[in-house]
Amino acid sequence: MKNLLVTGGTVFVSRFAAQYFAEHGYNVFVLNRNTKPQPENVTLIEADRHNLGDKLKGHHFDAVLDITAYDREDVADLLAALDSFDDYIFISSSAVYPETLEQPFKEEQQTGANSIWGKYGTNKIEAEEYLKEYLPQAYILRPPYLYGPMQNVYREPFVFDCAREKRPFFIPKDGKMKLQFFHVEDLCRFMEILMEKHPVERIYNVGNPESVDINTWVGMCYDAAGEKLESVNVTGDHEQRSYFSFYDYEYELDVSRQSQLLPQTKSLAEGLRESFEWYCEHENAVTKKAYFEYIDKELR
């Protein structure tokens, strides 16, 4: 039985990963401050990653899944405290690519500041650069928008709420802006492939090969909720993030390197159905935003 260390383990991606690997026969340790309910069948290491002391001493991990690191210090402090491990997989972000680059973004392109993502993107770059220097054998994954059960961000849950309340959905402009997604289960499947096959390449864009436009995605969310979409296109001078879950920014990742190892990903329709079913039972786990208030005041 392989020992895995999952940083976090209590919210969305890290929680899903901890549960996924525990259910697939791994011995899972989660590292967090124990301020939220823990997943089942895992071993808690209660600590702040910036004040680990000897909490990790005496442990050997077959893999460290660093899902909650956002900057250089996060990575450096964890590496300094680890005793013995084989693989290290860092979840970075597509935000490391400047919006000025040719698309679809490819792993060999130069990373740099992106005006949409700001410090979030530059912090991820600094974390990547630290790993490249001090742990060049680490794997670095760059996902687009992650979705699936345990989602705590008000993206697809917002559309589900609109569908359940039989509201029309207010779509930015003509709704043709493309979005790229990746299901959290596929992310876990890909990390498992890395641990098993140890491919030579160390940096991977990960995501669904196909992007969808806003119109299609919203319609699929309504379908998952069993409702028919009625849409209204928003024109004029309205900040998109005031009434919609995504920035006015279209990008695409080239995931051909990933596809050589993971040729099939979960269909978006199936993934959204799973997301809706989970959300109906865990609505309170989602941090909601005031989209309805803005829509009712400014758009209706």
C-alpha positions in Angstrom: 0.0 0.0 0.0 1.5 3.3 -1.1 1.7 6.2 1.4 0.4 9.6 0.0 0.6 13.0 1.6 -2.1 15.4 0.4 -1.8 19.0 1.4 -5.1 20.4 2.5 -7.7 17.7 2.3 -10.7 19.7 3.5 -11.9 21.8 0.5 -12.7 21.0 -3.1 -9.7 19.6 -5.1 -7.6 18.5 -2.1 -10.6 17.0 -0.4 -11.7 15.2 -3.5 -8.1 13.9 -4.0 -7.8 12.7 -0.5 -11.1 10.8 -0.7 -10.3 9.5 -4.2 -7.0 8.0 -3.3 -8.3 6.6 0.0 -11.1 4.8 -1.9 -8.5 3.5 -4.4 -6.4 1.6 -1.9 -3.8 4.2 -0.9 -2.8 5.1 2.6 -3.6 8.8 2.7 -2.2 11.4 5.1 -3.7 14.9 4.9 -1.8 18.0 6.1 -4.0 20.8 7.4 -4.7 22.8 10.5 -7.8 20.8 11.4 -10.2 23.8 11.3 -12.7 22.0 9.0 -14.3 18.5 8.9 -11.8 15.9 7.6 -12.4 13.3 4.9 -13.0 9.7 5.9 -10.3 7.0 6.0 -7.3 9.3 6.1 -4.7 10.1 8.7 -4.5 13.7 9.8 -1.2 15.5 10.3 -2.4 18.6 12.1 -0.1 21.5 11.4 0.4 24.7 9.5 2.6 24.1 6.5 4.7 27.2 7.5 5.4 25.8 11.0 5.9 22.1 10.5 8.7 21.4 12.9 9.3 17.7 13.0 5.7 16.7 12.1 6.8 15.0 8.9 10.0 13.4 10.3 10.0 9.6 10.3 7.4 9.5 7.5 8.2 8.1 4.0 5.7 9.1 1.3 5.6 7.4 -2.0 4.2 10.7 -3.3 3.4 14.2 -2.1 0.4 15.8 -3.8 0.9 19.5 -3.2 -2.5 20.8 -4.0 -2.7 23.9 -1.8 0.6 25.6 -2.5 0.2 29.1 -4.0 3.6 30.6 -3.8 7.4 30.0 -3.4 7.2 30.0 0.4 4.5 27.4 0.5 6.7 25.0 -1.5 10.0 25.8 0.2 8.6 25.3 3.7 7.0 22.0 2.9 10.2 20.7 1.1 12.3 21.7 4.1 10.1 19.7 6.5 9.8 16.5 4.4 11.9 13.6 5.5 11.7 11.0 2.8 9.6 10.9 -0.4 9.7 9.6 -4.0 7.3 11.7 -6.2 6.3 15.3 -5.8 3.3 16.6 -7.8 2.5 20.3 -7.7 -0.8 21.7 -8.8 0.0 24.9 -10.5 -2.3 26.8 -12.8 -2.9 28.0 -16.4 -2.6 31.5 -14.9 1.2 31.2 -15.5 0.8 32.0 -19.2 0.7 35.7 -20.3 -2.4 36.5 -22.2 -0.2 37.9 -25.0 1.2 34.5 -26.0 0.0 32.6 -29.0 -2.8 30.1 -28.2 -3.4 27.3 -27.4 -0.8 27.7 -24.7 2.0 25.0 -24.7 4.2 23.8 -21.9 7.4 25.0 -23.6 6.2 28.6 -23.9 7.7 31.2 -21.5 5.6 31.9 -18.4 5.0 35.4 -17.3 2.6 37.9 -15.7 -1.0 37.8 -16.8 -3.0 40.9 -16.3 -6.2 39.0 -15.7 -4.8 36.7 -12.9 -2.3 39.2 -11.4 -0.4 38.1 -8.3 -2.1 34.7 -8.3 -0.3 33.8 -11.5 3.0 35.3 -10.6 3.0 33.5 -7.3 2.4 30.2 -9.0 5.3 31.0 -11.4 7.7 31.6 -8.4 6.6 28.3 -6.9 7.3 26.5 -10.2 10.7 28.2 -10.5 11.7 27.1 -7.0 10.7 23.5 -7.8 12.6 23.5 -11.1 15.7 24.6 -9.2 15.6 22.6 -6.0 13.5 19.6 -7.1 13.8 19.2 -10.9 12.2 15.8 -10.8 9.0 17.2 -9.5 5.9 17.1 -11.7 4.1 20.4 -12.4 0.4 20.4 -13.6 -1.3 23.4 -15.1 -5.1 23.0 -15.2 -7.7 25.4 -16.6 -11.1 25.7 -14.7 -11.5 22.7 -12.4 -15.0 21.4 -11.7 -16.8 18.5 -10.2 -18.2 17.3 -6.9 -17.0 19.2 -3.8 -16.8 22.4 -5.8 -16.8 25.3 -3.3 -16.6 28.1 -5.8 -19.8 29.7 -7.1 -19.4 28.8 -10.8 -21.6 25.9 -11.9 -23.5 26.0 -8.6 -24.6 29.6 -9.6 -26.0 28.3 -12.8 -27.7 25.4 -11.0 -29.3 27.9 -8.7 -30.7 29.9 -11.7 -32.0 26.7 -13.2 -33.6 25.4 -10.0 -35.4 28.8 -9.6 -36.4 28.7 -13.2 -34.7 32.1 -13.9 -33.5 33.2 -17.2 -29.7 33.3 -17.4 -27.9 36.5 -18.2 -25.1 35.7 -20.6 -22.3 38.1 -21.4 -22.4 39.6 -24.9 -23.1 36.9 -27.5 -22.0 34.0 -25.3 -19.4 32.8 -27.7 -16.4 33.2 -25.3 -14.8 29.7 -24.9 -14.2 28.0 -21.6 -11.9 25.0 -20.9 -12.6 22.6 -18.0 -11.1 19.6 -16.3 -12.9 17.3 -13.9 -11.3 16.7 -10.5 -11.5 12.9 -11.0 -9.6 13.2 -14.2 -7.0 15.2 -12.4 -6.6 12.4 -9.8 -6.5 9.8 -12.5 -3.7 11.7 -14.2 -1.7 12.0 -11.0 -2.1 8.3 -10.5 -0.7 7.7 -14.0 2.3 9.9 -13.2 3.0 7.9 -10.1 2.8 4.6 -11.9 4.5 5.4 -15.2 7.0 8.2 -14.3 7.1 9.8 -17.7 10.1 11.8 -18.7 8.3 15.1 -19.2 7.8 17.1 -16.0 5.4 19.8 -16.9 1.9 19.1 -18.2 -1.1 21.2 -19.2 -4.1 19.2 -18.1 -7.7 19.7 -19.2 -10.4 18.6 -21.5 -9.3 18.5 -25.2 -12.4 20.4 -26.2 -13.4 23.8 -25.0 -17.1 25.0 -25.0 -18.6 28.4 -25.3 -20.6 30.1 -22.6 -23.9 29.4 -24.4 -23.1 25.7 -24.5 -21.8 25.5 -21.0 -24.8 27.3 -19.4 -27.2 25.1 -21.4 -25.4 22.0 -20.2 -25.7 23.2 -16.6 -29.5 23.7 -17.1 -29.7 20.2 -18.6 -27.9 18.7 -15.7 -30.5 20.4 -13.4 -33.4 19.1 -15.6 -34.5 22.5 -16.7 -34.7 24.3 -20.1 -32.5 27.3 -20.6 -34.0 30.7 -21.3 -31.2 33.2 -21.9 -30.8 37.0 -22.0 -27.7 38.5 -23.6 -26.1 41.3 -21.7 -24.8 44.3 -23.6 -23.6 47.6 -22.4 -21.1 48.7 -19.8 -21.5 46.0 -17.1 -18.6 44.4 -15.4 -18.9 40.7 -16.3 -17.8 39.4 -12.9 -20.7 41.3 -11.3 -23.2 38.9 -12.7 -21.2 35.9 -14.2 -18.7 33.5 -12.7 -15.8 34.0 -15.1 -13.6 36.9 -16.2 -14.0 38.3 -19.7 -10.9 36.3 -20.8 -10.8 33.5 -23.3 -7.8 31.1 -23.4 -7.0 27.5 -24.4 -4.4 25.0 -23.2 -2.8 22.5 -25.6 -3.2 19.2 -23.7 -1.7 16.9 -26.3 1.1 15.9 -23.9 -1.5 14.9 -21.3 -3.6 13.1 -23.9 -0.7 10.7 -24.7 -1.1 9.4 -21.1 -4.8 10.0 -20.5 -6.5 9.7 -23.9 -10.0 9.9 -22.6 -11.5 12.4 -20.1 -14.9 12.5 -18.5 -17.5 14.1 -20.7 -18.6 17.6 -19.6 -22.3 16.5 -19.5 -21.6 13.6 -17.2 -19.3 15.7 -15.0 -21.9 18.4 -14.6 -24.6 15.9 -13.7 -22.3 14.6 -10.9 -21.7 18.2 -9.8 -25.4 18.9 -9.7 -26.2 15.8 -7.7 -23.5 16.7 -5.2 -24.5 20.3 -4.9 -28.2 19.4 -4.2 -26.9 17.6 -1.0 -24.1 20.0 0.0 -25.3 23.4 -0.9 -24.0 24.9 2.3 -20.4 23.9 1.3 -20.4 26.5 -1.5 -19.3 30.1 -1.0 -21.9 32.1 -2.8 -21.6 35.6 -4.3 -24.1 38.4 -4.8 -24.8 37.7 -8.5 -28.6 37.6 -8.0 -28.6 41.0 -6.2 -26.7 42.6 -9.1 -28.9 41.0 -11.8 -32.1 41.9 -10.1 -31.0 45.5 -9.5 -29.1 46.3 -12.7 -30.1 43.8 -15.5 -33.7 42.9 -15.0 
